[in-house]
């Protein structure tokens, strides 16, 4: 039992580790919170957390065929993710900050989808997940399906703890800002995300040319 508790606590930490780097998804969460409020940022984080949760299932169940497919198509994932990031960057720089998204379910759905798709475009995260799961003894011989289910729910819980903290902190900061400041932040973050997009596309093209 103590070993299972160790695995679950480790999976909570894994969820935080996967979410904490402030890459494209983190910046999208910040931008959504700044423009539309805490709920939009939290829903964006939920989308990203669901993507990480899926990849954790892939890693935990040792789906080597899927991992092999990802390795063979790394360039495609990199280019597609870069193009998607470019679209988000353009929309970010054109967006008009709003004070609230209360009562707008379509925007909430869009936030979840955007967070999920953007995180899903980086499948190489599996190779970060696998050694951490092994470290926390998740693939134990006696584990049944519900052991894996609870451990991976712990990953989702850890990720949502992180995104809740980020959206709360940014929302508190947002209340002291003017609309003009929010627009300038959108432009700066949009340019940064465009740079990340260009790097992802360049990396994918280099892999294709080398193959």
Protein Blocks (a to p, Z undefined) as FASTA:
>chain_A
ZZmmmmmmmmmmmmmmmmmpccfklmmmmmmmmmnojklmmmmmmmmmmmmmmmmmmmmn
opaklmmmmmmmmmmmmmmmmmmmmmmmmmmmmpccdfbfghilklmmmmmmmmmmmmmm
mmmlmmmmmmmmmmnommgfklcfklmmmmmmmmmmmmmmmmmmmmmmmmmmmmmpcfkl
mmmmmmmmmmmmmmmmmmmmmmmmmmmmmZZ
